[in-house]
Amino acid sequence: MILIILSLFPPFRTAEEFGFGNIPQMPENSFSVSYQNLYSLPELQTVKINWLNGSYGTGISHFGTSFYRELILEGVFTKLIDKTFFLVKPSILNLSQEDENNFGFSTEFLIGFSLSNHSIYLKSFHPVSWIRNSTIPSELELCGVYTDEWNRIGVKLNFTENWGIGLGFGYEIRFPTFNASLGLLTNPLVPTAGFSFDLSNTEFTIGVQNHPQLGLSETFTVNHGISKTQKGVQNERIDD
């Protein structure tokens, strides 16, 4: 069995983010289910379920196999003040490997600001964490996104502890019932692509990435409870 673990409890990307240069998205009221397979290896599969309604939500995810497993149970708390958006995700962690079973905790923070068609936000993964008598390497992302009726353009600068600095770029063309996106990551250089279509108030999205050495990765997300029309209304409310 081949098992590649780049980091403990790495940030999970929805299919929309995965195909858009790993640029994080503002959360929306919905119920979603995501499946991810890294580098087409059966040992590197993740299933994540999320629910958000108003200012509160929750999520649960499972990564790995019976030989190595990472479980996360998280709470979600959001707040919108004028044009500024806040998000906090405290998490309980469980890591099991052979005869070893460890519990820990972590946090995730996001603060964003929207003005007209532009959004700027700062996101932090594992700024406070503890498991196996140690902390988890933290990651910090500074992102900017421009959105209009037909296009979405994003860029991010991220710093990962013990790894270094990287960039992410994303472009999405938007239609009434479907979107298509391309992106690029650096350190290493990884192209990304995504496609989504909207059926009533349910959105189906696929995102793919191709690592130069490790190969293809895929993420699928089904998001129920918000349509592209509702997204447009929600963005207008934030900008008002």
Backbone as a ProteinNet text record, in pm:
[ID]
protein_1_A
[PRIMARY]
MILIILSLFPPFRTAEEFGFGNIPQMPENSFSVSYQNLYSLPELQTVKINWLNGSYGTGISHFGTSFYRELILEGVFTKLIDKTFFLVKPSILNLSQEDENNFGFSTEFLIGFSLSNHSIYLKSFHPVSWIRNSTIPSELELCGVYTDEWNRIGVKLNFTENWGIGLGFGYEIRFPTFNASLGLLTNPLVPTAGFSFDLSNTEFTIGVQNHPQLGLSETFTVNHGISKTQKGVQNERIDD
[TERTIARY]
84.4	0	87.5	49.6	121.7	37.1	95.3	22.2	107.3	57.1	130	56.2	115.5	56	146.1	98.8	178.8	176	66	52.1	-65.3	-62.6	-177.8	-293.6	-412	-535.1	-515.9	-480.9	-464.3	-598.2	-598.7	-724.8	-801.4	-931.9	-1016	-1076	-1071.9	-1127.2	-1252.4	-1359.5	-1476.2	-1438.5	-1523.9	-1494.7	-1482.6	-1565.4	-1558.5	-1423.3	-1373.3	-1242.4	-1130.4	-1144.8	-1043.3	-1014.5	-1118.4	-1100.9	-1069.9	-1068.1	-1048.5	-918.9	-815	-685.5	-678.7	-763.9	-767.9	-800.9	-865.9	-903.9	-1031.9	-1032.3	-1149.7	-1268.9	-1388.1	-1513.8	-1583.1	-1661.5	-1745.2	-1852.4	-1874.7	-1976	-2116.8	-2206.1	-2344.9	-2438.3	-2558.3	-2657.5	-2691.2	-2657.5	-2680.5	-2643.9	-2677.5	-2632.4	-2549.6	-2426.1	-2338.1	-2269.5	-2240.1	-2164.2	-2051.4	-1928.2	-1812	-1735.4	-1679.8	-1592.3	-1464.2	-1350.2	-1221.1	-1129.6	-1058.2	-959.1	-828.5	-727	-598.9	-510.9	-457.7	-359.7	-411	-543.8	-608.7	-569.4	-533.5	-498	-615.6	-657	-771.4	-746.2	-618.1	-587	-607.4	-617.7	-624.4	-759.9	-865.4	-1001.6	-1062.1	-1139.7	-1207.7	-1354.6	-1439.9	-1581.7	-1613.2	-1677.5	-1710.2	-1854.5	-1924.9	-2063.1	-2066.9	-2131.5	-2142.1	-2285.9	-2320.6	-2452.2	-2434	-2494.4	-2489.9	-2625.7	-2678.6	-2807.1	-2795.1	-2789.2	-2773.5	-2634.6	-2627.7	-2499.2	-2434.1	-2500.6	-2448.6	-2449.5	-2357.5	-2351.6	-2261.8	-2244.6	-2159.1	-2106.6	-2006.9	-1950	-1879	-1867.4	-1795.2	-1723.2	-1600.2	-1524.3	-1446.7	-1421.5	-1346.6	-1242.6	-1115.7	-1006.3	-931.2	-894.6	-807.9	-880.4	-817.2	-868	-861.3	-888.4	-882.5	-739	-638.4	-498.7	-453.8	-509.6	-478.9	-603.8	-654.3	-780.6	-772.4	-824	-840.3	-988.5	-1044	-1182.8	-1188	-1279.8	-1297.1	-1445.3	-1476.9	-1611.2	-1597.7	-1664.2	-1643.4	-1774.3	-1765.1	-1873.6	-1841.9	-1946.9	-1928.2	-2007.5	-1940.6	-2005.4	-1968.9	-2070.7	-2046.8	-2117	-2065.2	-2123.7	-2095.7	-2199.9	-2187	-2216.1	-2116.9	-2131.2	-2101.5	-2209.2	-2196.1	-2136.3	-2016.3	-1954.1	-1845.7	-1835.8	-1730	-1788.6	-1724.1	-1771.4	-1669.5	-1720	-1633.4	-1678.3	-1582.5	-1612.5	-1513	-1564.5	-1480.8	-1525	-1427.4	-1456.3	-1370.8	-1423.6	-1352.1	-1378	-1276.8	-1287.8	-1231.6	-1296.7	-1243.7	-1183.5	-1060.1	-986.7	-967.1	-968.8	-934	-842.7	-728.3	-632	-606.2	-633.3	-610.2	-518.4	-420	-322.2	-275	-304	-270.4	-328	-244.4	-293.5	-297.6	-273.7	-265.7	-396.1	-448.5	-572.4	-554.5	-557.5	-528.5	-644.9	-672.7	-772	-702.3	-757.5	-700.5	-802.1	-755.5	-844.7	-772.5	-849.9	-794.4	-896.9	-854.3	-942.4	-916.2	-1013.2	-1001.4	-1071.6	-1007.7	-1063.8	-1067.1	-1168.8	-1176.1	-1235.8	-1175.9	-1233.3	-1230.9	-1344.2	-1353.9	-1423.8	-1394.6	-1452.9	-1495.5	-1619.6	-1673.1	-1708.7	-1675.9	-1708.3	-1737.2	-1863.3	-1904.7	-1878.3	-1798.3	-1770.8	-1645.9	-1582.7	-1454.6	-1467.2	-1393.2	-1386.4	-1240.4	-1203.8	-1070.4	-1088.2	-1019.4	-1032.4	-904.7	-892.8	-778.7	-829.2	-767.9	-810.8	-692.6	-715.5	-609	-654	-572.4	-597.2	-500.7	-552.6	-473.6	-390.7	-443.1	-363.5	-347	-447.2	-438.9	-476.8	-386.5	-414.1	-328.2	-371.6	-295	-338.2	-243.4	-267.8	-132.9	-129.6	-5.3	102.8	61.1	153.8	230.8	166.8	231.4	124.1	168.3	76.8	78	-23.9	-33	21.9	102.7	153.2	39.1	53.6	-51.8	-36.8	-145.8	-147.2	-227	-174.9	-237.6	-255.8	-377.1	-408	-466.7	-411.3	-465	-520	-650.2	-718	-790.4	-795.9	-875.3	-956.9	-1085.8	-1174.4	-1257.3	-1263.8	-1351.8	-1461	-1587.6	-1700.9	-1796.6	-1836.6	-1945.7	-2043	-2132.9	-2237.9	-2181.7	-2071.4	-2020.6	-1885.3	-1814.1	-1676.9	-1649.7	-1553.7	-1498	-1348.1	-1271.2	-1125.3	-1072.8	-981.2	-928.7	-778.5	-717.6	-574.7	-552.6	-454.8	-424.8	-275	-232.8	-96.7	-107.1	-38.7	-49.5	88.4	92.6	213.3	179.8	255.5	237	360.2	340.7	449.9	526.6	658	748.9	744.3	678.8	671.1	709.5	655.2	693.6	576.7	606.3	509.3	465.1	337.3	283.9	179	143.7	41.6	-68.1	-187.1	-297.3	-372	-410.5	-484.7	-607	-717.8	-837.2	-917.1	-974.9	-1066.7	-1189.2	-1307	-1431.6	-1520.9	-1576.1	-1677.1	-1812.8	-1909.7	-2035.7	-2152.9	-2240.2	-2362.2	-2480.4	-2603.3	-2718.8	-2729	-2693.4	-2711.5	-2582.5	-2468.5	-2343	-2225	-2115.1	-1989.9	-1875.8	-1769.1	-1647.5	-1528	-1428	-1315.9	-1182.9	-1077.8	-939.5	-858.7	-751	-668.1	-525.8	-441.3	-300.6	-247.4	-173.9	-105.4	45	118.9	265	317.6	440.4	511.5	440.2	430.7	475.3	370.3	402.7	313.6	205.8	80	-31.7	-146.4	-184.3	-302.3	-430.5	-537.8	-666.4	-776.2	-888	-1004	-1129.6	-1242.4	-1368.1	-1487.6	-1596.3	-1721.2	-1836.4	-1939.9	-2057	-2183.2	-2291.7	-2421.2	-2526.6	-2628.5	-2729.8	-2862.3	-2922.5	-3052.1	-3145.4	-3235.1	-3322.8	-3234.9	-3248.9	-3164.3	-3056.3	-3012.3	-2903.3	-2794.3	-2670.4	-2556.5	-2463.1	-2419.6	-2327.1	-2195.8	-2085.3	-1956.1	-1848.1	-1759.1	-1639.9	-1518.8	-1412.9	-1286.9	-1172.9	-1075.4	-961.3	-831.8	-726.1	-590.8	-494.6	-386.5	-288.4	-149.1	-102.7	28.9	135.7	248.1	347.8	411.1	419.8	476.7	372.9	274.5	181.7	55.8	27.7	-83.8	-213.2	-324.7	-456.1	-526.9	-593.5	-680.1	-815.6	-922.6	-1057.8	-1136.4	-1225.6	-1320.6	-1458.8	-1560.2	-1699.2	-1778.4	-1862.8	-1947.2	-2089.8	-2185.1	-2327.2	-2373.4	-2425	-2459.8	-2609	-2686.6	-2831.4	-2875.7	-2957.8	-3015.5	-2990.1	-2905.9	-2882.6	-2850.4	-2920.4	-2898.6	-2809.5	-2767.1	-2684.6	-2759.3	-2892.5	-2971.8	-2967.3	-2982.5	-2977	-2838.9	-2732.1	-2597.5	-2583.8	-2639.3	-2632.1	-2702.5	-2820.4	-2893.9	-2815	-2753.4	-2677.7	-2558	-2486.9	-2372.1	-2414.5	-2530.2	-2580.2	-2609.3	-2664.9	-2693.8	-2566.9	-2460	-2333.1	-2278.5	-2293.9	-2237.6	-2317.2	-2447	-2530.9	-2478.9
-119.9	0	124.3	218.7	345.7	451.4	520.8	625.9	751.2	857.7	984.8	1085.5	1125.6	1226.4	1349.7	1454.9	1575.4	1655.5	1651	1725	1668	1679.1	1638.8	1734.5	1680.5	1758	1878.7	1853.4	1965.5	2032.1	2160	2228.7	2153.9	2138.9	2073.5	2179.7	2154.7	2247.5	2186.7	2265.1	2220.6	2210.3	2146.2	2131.1	2267.1	2363.5	2497	2561.5	2550.1	2604.7	2527.3	2394.7	2306.2	2340.2	2372.6	2406.1	2551.2	2633.2	2778.3	2819.5	2739.6	2774.2	2768.3	2684.7	2671.4	2803	2893.6	3021.1	3000.1	3026.1	2997.1	3084.1	3029.1	3098.5	3136.4	3240.9	3276.3	3168.5	3121.3	3017	3069.3	2978.3	3013.6	2918.7	2965.7	2880.5	2762.7	2642.6	2525.5	2399	2285.9	2154.2	2096.1	2054.9	2007.3	1877.6	1797	1673.5	1677.4	1653.8	1655.3	1524.2	1482.4	1366.2	1408.1	1371.9	1408.6	1287.1	1273	1166.7	1230.3	1228.5	1289.4	1189.7	1233.7	1159.1	1020.4	1005.6	881.2	760.7	783.6	675	646.3	520.3	488.7	521.6	528.1	561.8	709.8	792.6	937.6	992.5	934.5	977.9	1046.8	1152.1	1227.1	1242.6	1226.9	1259.4	1364.6	1473.2	1579.8	1623.8	1642.3	1690.2	1821.8	1922.4	2054	2103	2176.2	2240.1	2377.4	2480.2	2616.4	2680.5	2740.1	2809.6	2935.3	3050.1	3174.5	3187.7	3209.3	3233.7	3107.9	2993	2871.5	2755.2	2663.7	2544.5	2440.6	2329.5	2222.1	2143.5	2060.9	1978.6	1858.7	1754	1634.4	1580.2	1531.6	1478	1354.5	1267.5	1143.9	1132.6	1112.7	1095.5	966.8	892.6	777.4	644.9	544.6	407.2	357.9	229.1	171.3	169.1	179.2	179.1	317.2	421.1	558.7	641.2	707	779.2	913	1018.2	1149.6	1186.2	1212.8	1253.9	1395.9	1476.6	1614.1	1639.6	1693	1741.4	1889.4	1973.9	2117.3	2191.9	2303.5	2399.1	2517.7	2587.3	2703.1	2819.7	2933.4	3054	3170.4	3239.5	3349.8	3476.4	3589.6	3718.3	3819.2	3889.4	3994.4	4128.7	4217.8	4352	4451.2	4518.8	4611.6	4537	4569.1	4504	4405	4376.2	4289.3	4156.8	4048.8	3913.6	3842.1	3773.8	3698	3552.8	3461.7	3319.2	3256.7	3170.3	3094.1	2948.4	2856.2	2712.8	2642.1	2618.5	2532.5	2385.8	2300.8	2160.8	2066.8	1951.4	1839	1740	1695.4	1609.6	1470.6	1370.5	1234.5	1173.9	1126	1061.6	921	819.6	680.6	613.6	541.2	471.8	348.1	229.9	102.6	100.9	88.6	82.3	219.5	324.1	459.1	532.9	602.5	679.1	811.8	921.9	1053.9	1148.9	1231.6	1338.3	1473.1	1572.6	1706.4	1809.9	1931.5	2040.3	2131.8	2209.2	2306.8	2418.4	2522.2	2635.4	2682.3	2754.3	2817	2951.5	3055.4	3190	3249.5	3332.2	3408.2	3544.2	3647.2	3781	3835.3	3886.3	3934.8	4068.8	4141.9	4274.1	4283.9	4325.5	4336.2	4480.7	4523.7	4657.2	4647.9	4675.8	4664.5	4522.8	4506.2	4373.5	4308.6	4371	4322.6	4269.5	4163.9	4108.1	4081.9	4113.3	4083.8	4011.1	3899.2	3829.9	3758.1	3737.3	3671.4	3546.9	3432.2	3305.6	3237.2	3180.2	3114.6	2974.6	2874	2735.8	2696.6	2633.9	2583.5	2691.7	2814.5	2911.3	2868.3	2794.8	2734.6	2588.5	2497.5	2355.2	2273.3	2145.7	2056.1	1911.6	1826.1	1682.4	1611.3	1493.7	1415.9	1495.9	1574.6	1656.9	1757	1804.1	1901.1	1982.3	2089.2	2170.3	2122	2163.2	2132.5	2252.8	2230.4	2343.9	2435.2	2564.2	2659.8	2708.1	2762.3	2814.4	2944.6	3045.6	3177.1	3215.5	3262.4	3297.9	3439.2	3520.5	3652.7	3647.8	3675.3	3653.6	3779.3	3796.2	3901.4	3842.7	3877.9	3822.6	3934.6	3935.7	4027	3943.5	3985.7	3911.2	4006.6	3969.3	4040	3937	3979.3	3889.1	3769.9	3790.9	3686.1	3630.3	3695.7	3656	3657.7	3577.3	3582.4	3560	3650.4	3643	3648.2	3556.9	3551.6	3533.6	3583.3	3565.8	3550	3468.5	3453.4	3438.3	3482.2	3463	3381.7	3268.2	3186.3	3150.7	3138.6	3096	2973.3	2865.9	2742.4	2716.7	2697.4	2671.1	2546.3	2555.4	2446	2413.7	2498.4	2473.4	2595.7	2712.1	2833.4	2909.5	2993.4	3084.1	3030.1	3046.1	3006	3104.6	3095.5	3179.7	3092.6	3149.4	3082.3	3180.7	3135.7	3219.4	3141.3	3212.1	3146.2	3238	3180.4	3253.4	3165.7	3226.4	3153.1	3232.4	3164.4	3223.6	3173.2	3264.5	3235.5	3248.1	3148.5	3147.7	3126	3146.1	3134.2	3000.5	2889.5	2758.9	2679.1	2731.2	2658.3	2753.9	2710.6	2785.5	2694	2751.5	2677.3	2759.9	2694.3	2767.8	2702	2783.7	2739.6	2807.7	2741.4	2801	2749.2	2806.5	2766.9	2789.4	2690.3	2699.6	2697.9	2763.9	2757.8	2686.1	2640.9	2575.1	2449	2345.2	2334.7	2389.7	2385.9	2437.3	2333.4	2365.8	2271.6	2341.5	2297.4	2352.7	2295.8	2374.8	2332.3	2365	2295.3	2321.6	2278.8	2342.3	2308.8	2333.8	2269.1	2285.2	2263.1	2346.1	2329	2359.8	2293.9	2327.6	2328.4	2410.3	2440.7	2378.7	2300.2	2239.1	2280.7	2374.7	2431.8	2493	2447.1	2501.5	2402.8	2317.4	2223.5	2243.9	2254.4	2278.1	2157	2112	1999.5	2053.5	2025.2	2081.3	1974.6	1979.6	1896.1	1986.4	1958.9	2030.3	1930.8	1959.2	1869	1947.9	1878.6	1933.9	1827.3	1870.5	1776.4	1811.5	1734.5	1755.7	1703.1	1774.2	1731.7	1595.5	1554.9	1424.4	1323.3	1368.9	1276	1248.8	1332.3	1303.5	1373.8	1312.3	1376.3	1360.7	1468.7	1468.5	1525.2	1473.5	1518.1	1547	1644.8	1674	1694.5	1632.1	1647.3	1703.3	1803.3	1862.5	1876.7	1833.6	1858.6	1954.2	2068.5	2176.6	2205.4	2176.2	2193.7	2309.4	2396.8	2502.6	2641.9	2656.4	2790.4	2777.8	2855.7	2854.4	2970.6	2974.2	3084.5	3217.5	3214.8	3337.4	3385.7	3291.3	3328.2	3379.9	3322	3370.2	3516.3	3550.9	3688.8	3783.3	3743.1	3824.1	3839.4	3729	3734	3827.2	3822.3	3910.3	4056.5	4084.4	4221.8	4271.3	4183.1	4223.7	4257.3	4178.4	4207	4339.9	4369.8	4492.1	4616.1	4598.8	4715	4789.5
0	0	0	-86.7	-94.2	-26.1	71.6	142	145.6	86.8	82.5	169.2	277.2	365	360.4	293.7	282.4	411.1	483.5	608.2	685.1	815.9	895.7	870.4	848.6	834.6	741.7	614.5	520	492	449.2	416.7	308.2	329.4	229.2	138.1	6.4	-91.4	-153.2	-162.2	-237.7	-385.1	-464.7	-606.9	-675.4	-634.4	-692.9	-665.6	-542.8	-508.2	-576.7	-582.3	-637.9	-784.4	-860.3	-1001	-1027.5	-923.2	-934.8	-864.6	-880.6	-824.1	-673.7	-610	-462.6	-392.5	-462.4	-401.9	-322.6	-191.8	-109.3	-145.5	-121.4	-149.9	-19.8	-25.3	88.6	107.7	229.8	251.8	227.9	188.4	157.6	230.7	261.2	326	235.3	278.9	196.1	272.4	211.2	255.8	142.1	170.1	64.2	102.8	0.5	15.4	-86.9	-42	-130.8	-120.8	-235.1	-241.6	-312.3	-253.5	-311.2	-317.2	-430.2	-446.2	-493.5	-408.6	-441.7	-515.7	-630.2	-709.4	-750.5	-757.1	-801	-715.9	-589.7	-498.2	-404.9	-391	-304.4	-157.5	-116.8	23	53.6	-50	-30.5	-71.1	-15.4	-43.7	78.5	51.5	157.2	121.9	222.2	209.9	315.9	274.6	368.5	350.4	461.2	463	539.4	480.6	542.9	542.5	647.4	654.9	715.5	652.9	704.3	685.9	792.7	788.5	873	805.3	878.4	936.8	1067.4	1133.1	1188.4	1175.1	1237.1	1139	1160.5	1077.4	1139.8	1069.4	1117.7	999.5	1023.3	917.9	975.7	895.1	935.3	813.2	831.7	719.2	761.7	663.4	683.8	573.9	613	518.3	550.1	444.8	462.9	460.6	525	531	674.2	693.1	827.8	881.9	793.8	837.9	883.7	822.2	861.1	835.4	939	926.4	998.2	931.1	992.3	990.8	1108.5	1122	1178.1	1124.8	1171.7	1196.1	1312.3	1344.1	1376	1296	1309.8	1329.7	1397.8	1406	1316.9	1272.5	1184.5	1242.6	1259.6	1311.2	1219.1	1166.2	1073	1122.1	1076.8	1112.2	1000.9	956.5	855.5	921.6	920.8	977.1	865.8	817.9	706.6	587.5	542.5	427.9	468.7	597.2	648.4	695.5	657.6	686.3	773	878.6	968.2	971.6	980.7	994.6	1091.2	1180.5	1273.3	1269	1258.2	1256.9	1362	1481.2	1575.8	1541.7	1556.4	1514.5	1620	1632.1	1708.8	1610	1636.2	1544.4	1605.2	1517.4	1558	1452.6	1496.5	1407.5	1459.5	1377.9	1417.6	1317.4	1370.6	1287.7	1362.7	1304.4	1368.3	1509.6	1611.7	1750.2	1816.4	1739.2	1793.9	1765.9	1867.9	1853.2	1925.7	1849.9	1905.7	1883.1	1984.6	1972.8	1986.4	1919.4	1926.6	1885.8	1857.8	1818.9	1721.3	1648.7	1556.7	1535.1	1464.1	1433.6	1290.6	1238.5	1106.2	1114.3	1060.5	1063.7	923.8	898.4	773.4	803.8	747.4	751.7	609	562.7	425.7	418.4	310	288.5	142.6	117.4	-18.4	-50.3	-171.8	-219.6	-368.2	-406.4	-545.6	-595.3	-702.3	-758.2	-702.1	-604.4	-554.5	-412	-383.4	-248	-212.9	-90.4	-38.2	93.8	111	237.4	276.1	406	467.4	537.7	507.4	566	630.4	749.3	824.5	864.4	831.2	869.6	982.8	1085.7	1199.5	1269.8	1288.3	1364.8	1510	1561.1	1694.7	1678.8	1716.1	1697.3	1793.1	1811.2	1897.8	1873.2	1841.8	1831.4	1834.2	1890.9	1903.2	1975.7	2077.2	2155	2069.9	1964.6	1876.6	1804.7	1739.9	1659.2	1514.2	1438	1295.8	1218.9	1114.6	1035.5	988.3	1012.7	978.7	834.7	782.5	646.3	645.3	576.2	569.3	423	386.6	248.7	242.3	152.5	122.6	-19.4	-35.1	-163.5	-209.3	-340.5	-402.6	-516.4	-524.5	-626.3	-687.9	-821.6	-895.2	-961.6	-945.9	-1000.8	-1071	-1193.9	-1259.2	-1315.7	-1400.7	-1449	-1525.6	-1599.1	-1688.2	-1648.8	-1557.3	-1527.2	-1377.5	-1338.3	-1202.4	-1213.6	-1153.8	-1159.1	-1016.2	-982.6	-846.9	-844.3	-738.3	-715.4	-565.9	-527.6	-385.7	-364.5	-248.6	-199.4	-72	-66.5	53.4	109.2	239.9	310.7	393.2	373.2	448.2	533.2	662.6	754.4	711.1	712.4	673.3	524.1	444.3	300.5	220.1	253.9	184.6	126.8	27.6	-32.2	-168.2	-197.7	-327.6	-374.5	-502.4	-562.4	-622.4	-631.4	-697.6	-786.1	-904.7	-998.7	-1047.4	-1069.9	-1120.1	-1210.7	-1316.8	-1404	-1428.7	-1419.5	-1441	-1535.8	-1635.5	-1721.8	-1674.8	-1661.5	-1594.8	-1691.9	-1689.3	-1768.7	-1675	-1722	-1631.1	-1558.8	-1624.7	-1560.5	-1545.9	-1596.1	-1575.5	-1578.6	-1514.4	-1509.9	-1552.5	-1605.7	-1637.1	-1590.4	-1531.1	-1472.7	-1506.2	-1504	-1516.6	-1407.9	-1363.8	-1260.2	-1267.4	-1183.2	-1178.8	-1038.7	-987.6	-859.4	-882.6	-793.2	-799.6	-674.5	-683.3	-572.1	-521	-609.8	-748.2	-844.8	-975.6	-1078.3	-1109.3	-1074.6	-1088.6	-1160.8	-1281.1	-1347.3	-1287.2	-1288.3	-1234.6	-1335.8	-1323.1	-1409.2	-1335.4	-1369.2	-1303.1	-1392.7	-1358	-1432.5	-1335.5	-1343.9	-1258.6	-1337.7	-1299.4	-1357.5	-1248.9	-1273.4	-1173.5	-1215.5	-1125.5	-1150.4	-1038.3	-1067.5	-965.2	-856.7	-731.4	-624.7	-582.2	-673.7	-648.2	-752.2	-705.6	-793.1	-788.8	-906.9	-920.4	-977.1	-908.3	-947.2	-946.1	-1045.1	-1048.5	-1063.4	-986.9	-999.4	-1010	-1097	-1116.4	-1108.5	-1064.3	-1061.7	-1111.2	-1177.7	-1230.9	-1178.8	-1080.3	-1021.6	-1117.2	-1136	-1235.2	-1207.9	-1080.7	-1048.1	-1000.4	-923.8	-859.2	-940.1	-1039.6	-1128.9	-1093.2	-1137.3	-1136.8	-1001.7	-959.4	-841.2	-880.5	-817.8	-850.1	-723.1	-731.9	-625	-686.1	-624.9	-667.2	-550.1	-576.8	-472.6	-523.8	-440.9	-464.9	-356.2	-398.9	-306.9	-321.4	-217.2	-224.7	-135.7	-192.3	-109.6	-159.4	-264	-317.1	-465	-547.3	-691.5	-731	-858.4	-906.3	-897	-917.9	-904	-760	-665.2	-523.8	-486.7	-548	-521.5	-561.1	-678.1	-723.5	-629.1	-579.5	-483.4	-354.3	-308.2	-183.9	-197.2	-311.1	-331.2	-334.4	-393.8	-396.8	-255.8	-171.3	-34.2	42.1	18.8	85.2	40.1	-91.1	-144.3	-108.7	-72.8	-41.4	82.2
[MASK]
++++++++++++++++++++++++++++++++++++++++++++++++++++++++++++++++++++++++++++++++++++++++++++++++++++++++++++++++++++++++++++++++++++++++++++++++++++++++++++++++++++++++++++++++++++++++++++++++++++++++++++++++++++++++++++++++++++++++++++++++

